[in-house]
Amino acid sequence: MYKEIDHPCVQHKLSLLRHFETDYKKFRELTTEITTLMCYEALKNLNTDNITIKTPIAEADCQIISDEVVVTPILRAGLGMLDGVLNIIPTARVGFLGMYRDEETAQPVPYYQNIPDQSSVGLNIIIDPMLATGGSMISAIDSLKKIGATNVIVICIVTCKEGISSVLDAHGNIKIYTASIDSHLNEKKYIVPGLGDAGDRLYGTY
């Protein structure tokens, strides 16, 4: 399953994010803001418990999130989305998956993994601004499932049909949330029109 989040606030900020004149400071800020807004939709099915609390006036029946959540950015660009998720779920634990793309084969090359124990986790969120070929995301989902993850969602800012199809062909039960499904991948396997290199634009390494 995949969902394109077309909320006007998300789309406005995405337009600014795409612009080639947006500097790395503003790019980081927009990435955080877009991620936070997307979380409202992506996390609407979190499980809750009913509780009763006492206000200054009277008792009130309320709800609190009961799921333990782990958010795992794919390094390095995924780090740019981390604060956006933690703004919504500050109690989430954080895992890390390090991968880079072999520019000749366009295949992911893992180099680091540190993910919290899955014994009590209710939801895993994998974050990466760009879901292009799907190779890195498939590898990330594989890594989580190997250590016991059962409920995994993906939040990305920009993707394309090719990337969505690849991920869902490999992991049909995954839910993908994105701000945009772009036109296609070019011959270098970059998303068109895309964002450019999200990692470089986040950290000013261009």
Secondary structure by P-SEA (a helix, b strand, c coil): cccccccaaaaaaaaaaacccccaaaaaaaaaaaaaaaaaaaaccbbbbbbbbbcccbbbbbcccccbbbbbbccaaaaaaaaaaaaacccbbbbbbbbbbcccccbbbbcbbbbcccccccbbbbbbcccccaaaaaaaaaaaaaacccbbbbbbccccaaaaaaaaaacccbbbbbcccccccccccccccccccaaaaacccc
